[in-house]
Amino acid sequence: MKKNQRGSNVKERLSRLKAVRRLIKNNRIESQEELLGYLQKDGFDVTQATLSRDLKLLKVGKVSDGHSGYVYTLPDDDERRESEQIYVQDFLRGYVSIEFSGNIVVIKTFGGHADSVSQALDAFNMEEIIGTIAGENCIFICLRQEVSGEQFMQSLKRRIPELEDE
């Protein structure tokens, strides 16, 4: 993928996530199909699979409408902060060291902690990351080509101020 395409994909994704939030806040939406319809009316060409990932990323849930159905809902700010703090603790509890070279980052973890540290990174929804691969005690992270290891670390420290300088 060319650099300008990648940048536009990130902008499109952020725009779509913002639209999903707005639609759920302002409408009574009972199904993904209904939400897809709203997104298509707003000009988004999105698949069911992509929408499912978006809903998971936004931590969208379903609550009873008080009658016979369920509607989509977004977590409130307190829930979101509490959830983020749990991921921060998982990260801090599990990681041993962070090293990088170019756009590759390697995080060494205590045995058996790579999965929870990797899940925390995924939950942080860092635009700098293309993907992660977790083993037993090590995580490989591929950053976007234009992102340096130093930039990644700055972004990670904004999310985890307690992170020690290496």
Secondary structure as UniProt FT lines:
FT   HELIX           3..26
FT   HELIX           32..41
FT   TURN            42..43
FT   HELIX           48..57
FT   TURN            58..59
FT   STRAND          61..64
FT   STRAND          70..73
FT   HELIX           77..94
FT   STRAND          95..101
FT   TURN            102..103
FT   STRAND          104..109
FT   TURN            111..112
FT   HELIX           114..124
FT   TURN            127..128
FT   STRAND          129..134
FT   STRAND          138..143
FT   TURN            145..146
FT   HELIX           149..159
FT   TURN            161..162
//
